[in-house]
Amino acid sequence: MPLSLKETQTLTRIGKFLYPFLPGQPHPFANQSISFMAVAKDVGLGDFWPGGSKQPAINALLQNTLEYKREKFCRLILGIIQRGITYSSTKGLSITKEQIIFLNEMITEVGFKIPELWDQNFLDSLPTEKVEKPTIVKNTNFEQLKIIRDSYLSLEGHPQQLKGFDFERLLNELFSVFELKPRAPFRLQGEQIDGSLDFENQIYLVEAKYQTKPVGQEDLLVFRGKVEGKSTWSQGLFISVSGFTTEGLAAFSHGRPTNLIAINGQDLFFILDGRITLNEVIRLKARRAAETGEVMVSVQQLLFES
């Protein structure tokens, strides 16, 4: 049976949420069972893993499974979580109780309830997030966040040539919700700036990428040049839905101080679901960058370490 629009939207949310739980394909020298591709094969859904860019591949795996092999959907999700727990531990991180509860809520929206993930003993065995309630600034409207989140999820269906513009507009709406005085995209001497915001009297120039390919070193270097060319007190906020390549981040950070912080799609979900404010995300990431020079550290890791 063809998926409904609601099912497609929910699976897109689940796919973005699950993105950091596992690598798409195993590293040649790593445990070959720890990846989305390996889980799919073991559950008998190997044909539904298309390879290529990770996020579209996850979305295709979930959607094809629900549409054509619905009886295997719960096994697939359970396999991802089981191996995700192992994978997270190798990174010094943990899947939290709040994450599983949130995932369970999304899964019910497509008509399933996985007993193992609802088991209270299992949930109680997981660590809890140290920030249990969002630190919402005054006038933050959860209904506004929900509208922006729904618009974000619907971007996947927009014409390719409009996705970037629509994403920039959506981000400006998000900045306004958190009273960050956004400025729309503008052009200076041939340079395109995707916007700016004012956070605690610090001006951040914004670069926004809505694409399937993770951002690499070249785009980071170009944006750093834009920021450095404006003023000594300007900073940069790079937002990439598909995240950033590990190699690109490592090369970018090597040997030079940074004037950028970065947000990926998973971070954006934390904000849009009201689990942490954008203001707190900027504050946490700016402090980490000042202390270590790291441009991109996930919200999940920052909360876990705080």
Helices and strands as residue ranges (DSSP letters): H 5-18, G 19-21, H 36-43, G 46-48, H 54-68, G 70-72, H 73-90, H 97-108, H 115-118, H 120-125, H 142-154, G 155-157, H 160-177, E 186-188, E 191-193, E 196-199, E 202-209, H 217-228, E 235-240, H 246-253, E 260-264, H 265-272, H 278-292, H 299-305
